[in-house]
Each structure stands twice: as structure tokens, then as C-alpha cells.
């Protein structure tokens, strides 16, 4: 009995390595060297081209990872589909605490649906505060799968990214990119204004939750409509598109993502940088 008790004590005394739910903490501690995730569908010449675009240095950088359909389906909680084409690739690197969250699309002509600020908005929802994200693709793609590459990198490096956070960030990216695509070329529509409007909407929802205010769906709809009106987007964004933003904001209000005090600070920094641009 003494042997068993001592043995159990030894095992329970061994520290366990577990994933950290603080995404930014993992980035600060682990991403001194950048991390690379490449799309599964790239052929050898495209791999070399993409690594060059991302400034990969095999003599200094960590070995790059591959986003396979199996990994993608696991991360995105969807059925595994071997025919899935994954070309978008990402590099993630640590930045100083005084630096804002940066996203650089080095092949903007090939990322047809998602802008850098859309990635930034979604990354804030994911829990990132300051980091440098670089996106590339050698052929034209929507760019939506790049977000899954960010999840994969974070989880492989010890971050615990909740399914709730993944779903919200993906919903946000899909909503923003879809509205931007449907309104492209319309008079009075501006993708930058839409991104800034969304930072205001998320901030309002977060402030309400942090002040223990329960927002109804009607309350959130009022926030969305007033914010869009403030940026003169109410004449171009359709009723159905407003519903998509409202649904996202309702889901955000029910999540734990917005409980962090750093959430609104990061949103403020993001808004300022878009406005400055």
C-alpha cells in the first residue's frame, strides 16, 4: 500500500503540459521565430514559390506545416473531404506589445474575397492582440482557408483555441467577405468603413457584457443599424446582410470571447489603424 501511495504521489507530482487558453501569451512565448502553414494542394513548384513569398529561410526558420483536408476538417468541425483544394498559406510571427495586429497579403491579386482588415477583425475575435500575419497564394483563391491555417499553427504551438472562437471568427470572416463581394462597385459602399463599423459593433456588445447588461436581439439590431447609419452604409447594405451582422453580433454577445478587457483595447487599436490608413 505504501509503494502504491508513493508511486501515485510521484506520478501526480509530475507537471503536465497542457494547452494555454491565452492565445496571445502563446504567441509571445512561442513565436519568436515565425511559424508557417502551407496549403495541401500546392505542388512542388508552388510550394517553393509560396515559401519564397513568405520569406522562408530553411537555415533559420522552423520546419513548415501542411494544412491537409483531414486537419482542416478537424479544425473547422466539418466532414473530411479529400477533394478539398487548399492553397492559401500563412506565416505568423510575434510582434512587440506596442505594435498593432498586422496582416499583410503579399499576393492581393490572388486573394479574391478577403481583405487584410477582414483577417484582422477575425483574428481579434480569435484572441490575438499583437502579431504579424502574412498570407500568400500562388493562384487565385477566396482566401477563407487561411484562417484555418492560423488556428492550426496556434494549436500546434500550445494554444487552446475554443471551437466557439473558431466558429465566431469564421462566421465573421464569411459575413464580411460576403457583404464586401455583393456590394463591390456600389456607390457609397466602402469595405474600410464596413470593417470600422464592425469594430464599433463588437465594442458596443463587449462593453455591455462587461457591464453586466443583457442585450436582447432587438438591442443588438439597434446597435448594428445605428452604426451602419453612422458610417453611411445603411443605403447600400441590404436587409439580409444586416441580418447576418446581427446574427453574428448575437452569437458574439453569448460568447466568452468578449470577456477579456484586452478585447476592446485591441478593437480600438484596429479601428485607429484602419482610419489612419
ROMI-667105 format. One record per residue (C-alpha): residue number from 1; y, x, z. Coordinates in steps of 0.5 Angstrom, whole numbers, plus 500, padded with zeros to 3 digits. Layout:
{NUM; {Y; X; Z}} ...
END
This chain:
{1; {500; 500; 500}} {2; {505; 506; 502}} {3; {503; 509; 495}} {4; {505; 503; 491}} {5; {511; 501; 495}} {6; {513; 509; 494}} {7; {512; 508; 486}} {8; {515; 502; 486}} {9; {521; 505; 489}} {10; {521; 511; 484}} {11; {521; 506; 478}} {12; {526; 501; 481}} {13; {531; 507; 482}} {14; {531; 510; 475}} {15; {537; 508; 472}} {16; {536; 503; 466}} {17; {540; 504; 459}} {18; {543; 497; 457}} {19; {548; 495; 452}} {20; {555; 494; 454}} {21; {559; 487; 453}} {22; {565; 491; 453}} {23; {566; 493; 445}} {24; {572; 497; 446}} {25; {569; 501; 451}} {26; {563; 503; 447}} {27; {568; 505; 441}} {28; {572; 509; 446}} {29; {566; 513; 448}} {30; {561; 513; 442}} {31; {566; 513; 436}} {32; {569; 520; 437}} {33; {565; 521; 430}} {34; {565; 516; 425}} {35; {559; 511; 424}} {36; {557; 509; 417}} {37; {553; 503; 415}} {38; {552; 502; 407}} {39; {549; 496; 404}} {40; {542; 496; 402}} {41; {543; 494; 395}} {42; {546; 501; 393}} {43; {543; 505; 388}} {44; {543; 513; 389}} {45; {549; 514; 385}} {46; {552; 508; 388}} {47; {550; 511; 395}} {48; {554; 518; 393}} {49; {560; 514; 390}} {50; {561; 510; 397}} {51; {560; 516; 401}} {52; {565; 520; 398}} {53; {570; 514; 398}} {54; {569; 513; 406}} {55; {570; 521; 406}} {56; {563; 522; 409}} {57; {561; 529; 411}} {58; {554; 531; 412}} {59; {555; 537; 415}} {60; {559; 534; 421}} {61; {558; 526; 421}} {62; {552; 522; 424}} {63; {547; 520; 419}} {64; {549; 514; 416}} {65; {545; 507; 417}} {66; {543; 502; 412}} {67; {544; 494; 412}} {68; {538; 491; 410}} {69; {536; 484; 409}} {70; {532; 484; 415}} {71; {537; 487; 419}} {72; {543; 482; 416}} {73; {538; 476; 417}} {74; {537; 478; 424}} {75; {544; 480; 426}} {76; {547; 473; 422}} {77; {542; 469; 425}} {78; {539; 467; 418}} {79; {533; 467; 414}} {80; {531; 473; 412}} {81; {532; 473; 404}} {82; {529; 480; 400}} {83; {534; 478; 394}} {84; {540; 478; 398}} {85; {545; 483; 395}} {86; {549; 487; 400}} {87; {554; 492; 397}} {88; {559; 492; 402}} {89; {560; 498; 406}} {90; {564; 500; 412}} {91; {566; 506; 417}} {92; {568; 505; 424}} {93; {572; 510; 428}} {94; {575; 511; 435}} {95; {583; 511; 435}} {96; {588; 512; 441}} {97; {589; 507; 445}} {98; {597; 506; 443}} {99; {594; 505; 436}} {100; {593; 498; 433}} {101; {587; 496; 430}} {102; {587; 499; 423}} {103; {583; 496; 417}} {104; {583; 500; 410}} {105; {580; 497; 404}} {106; {579; 503; 399}} {107; {577; 499; 394}} {108; {581; 493; 394}} {109; {579; 491; 386}} {110; {572; 490; 388}} {111; {573; 486; 395}} {112; {575; 480; 392}} {113; {575; 475; 397}} {114; {577; 478; 404}} {115; {584; 482; 405}} {116; {585; 487; 410}} {117; {588; 483; 415}} {118; {583; 478; 415}} {119; {578; 483; 417}} {120; {583; 485; 423}} {121; {583; 478; 425}} {122; {576; 477; 425}} {123; {575; 484; 429}} {124; {580; 482; 434}} {125; {575; 476; 435}} {126; {569; 480; 436}} {127; {573; 484; 442}} {128; {576; 490; 438}} {129; {583; 492; 441}} {130; {584; 499; 437}} {131; {579; 502; 432}} {132; {580; 504; 425}} {133; {575; 501; 420}} {134; {574; 503; 413}} {135; {571; 498; 407}} {136; {568; 500; 400}} {137; {564; 497; 395}} {138; {563; 501; 388}} {139; {562; 494; 385}} {140; {566; 487; 385}} {141; {563; 483; 392}} {142; {566; 478; 396}} {143; {566; 483; 402}} {144; {564; 478; 407}} {145; {558; 482; 409}} {146; {562; 488; 411}} {147; {563; 484; 418}} {148; {555; 484; 419}} {149; {556; 492; 418}} {150; {561; 492; 424}} {151; {556; 488; 428}} {152; {550; 493; 426}} {153; {554; 499; 428}} {154; {556; 497; 434}} {155; {550; 494; 437}} {156; {546; 501; 435}} {157; {551; 504; 439}} {158; {550; 500; 445}} {159; {555; 495; 445}} {160; {553; 488; 446}} {161; {556; 483; 441}} {162; {554; 476; 443}} {163; {552; 471; 438}} {164; {558; 467; 440}} {165; {562; 472; 438}} {166; {559; 474; 431}} {167; {559; 466; 429}} {168; {566; 466; 431}} {169; {568; 472; 427}} {170; {564; 470; 421}} {171; {567; 463; 422}} {172; {574; 465; 422}} {173; {573; 470; 416}} {174; {570; 465; 412}} {175; {575; 460; 413}} {176; {581; 465; 412}} {177; {578; 467; 406}} {178; {576; 461; 403}} {179; {583; 458; 404}} {180; {586; 464; 401}} {181; {582; 463; 395}} {182; {583; 456; 394}} {183; {591; 457; 395}} {184; {591; 463; 390}} {185; {597; 463; 386}} {186; {600; 456; 389}} {187; {608; 456; 390}} {188; {610; 457; 398}} {189; {603; 460; 400}} {190; {602; 467; 403}} {191; {596; 470; 405}} {192; {600; 474; 410}} {193; {603; 468; 413}} {194; {596; 465; 414}} {195; {594; 471; 418}} {196; {600; 471; 422}} {197; {599; 463; 423}} {198; {592; 464; 426}} {199; {594; 470; 431}} {200; {599; 465; 434}} {201; {594; 459; 434}} {202; {589; 464; 437}} {203; {594; 466; 442}} {204; {596; 459; 444}} {205; {589; 457; 445}} {206; {587; 463; 449}} {207; {594; 462; 454}} {208; {592; 455; 455}} {209; {585; 457; 457}} {210; {587; 463; 461}} {211; {592; 458; 465}} {212; {586; 453; 466}} {213; {589; 448; 461}} {214; {583; 444; 458}} {215; {585; 443; 451}} {216; {583; 436; 447}} {217; {581; 437; 440}} {218; {588; 433; 438}} {219; {592; 438; 443}} {220; {589; 443; 438}} {221; {590; 440; 432}} {222; {598; 439; 434}} {223; {598; 447; 435}} {224; {595; 448; 428}} {225; {599; 443; 425}} {226; {606; 445; 428}} {227; {604; 453; 427}} {228; {603; 452; 420}} {229; {609; 448; 419}} {230; {613; 453; 423}} {231; {611; 458; 417}} {232; {612; 453; 412}} {233; {605; 453; 410}} {234; {604; 445; 411}} {235; {606; 444; 404}} {236; {600; 448; 401}} {237; {594; 448; 406}} {238; {590; 442; 405}} {239; {588; 437; 410}} {240; {581; 439; 409}} {241; {583; 446; 410}} {242; {587; 444; 416}} {243; {580; 441; 419}} {244; {577; 448; 418}} {245; {582; 451; 422}} {246; {582; 446; 427}} {247; {574; 446; 428}} {248; {575; 454; 429}} {249; {580; 453; 434}} {250; {576; 448; 438}} {251; {570; 453; 438}} {252; {574; 459; 440}} {253; {577; 455; 446}} {254; {570; 453; 448}} {255; {568; 461; 448}} {256; {568; 466; 453}} {257; {571; 471; 448}} {258; {579; 469; 449}} {259; {578; 470; 457}} {260; {580; 477; 456}} {261; {587; 479; 458}} {262; {587; 484; 452}} {263; {585; 479; 447}} {264; {593; 476; 447}} {265; {595; 483; 447}} {266; {591; 485; 441}} {267; {593; 479; 437}} {268; {601; 481; 439}} {269; {600; 488; 436}} {270; {596; 485; 430}} {271; {602; 480; 429}} {272; {607; 485; 429}} {273; {604; 490; 424}} {274; {603; 484; 419}} {275; {610; 482; 420}} {276; {613; 489; 420}} {277; {609; 490; 413}} 
END
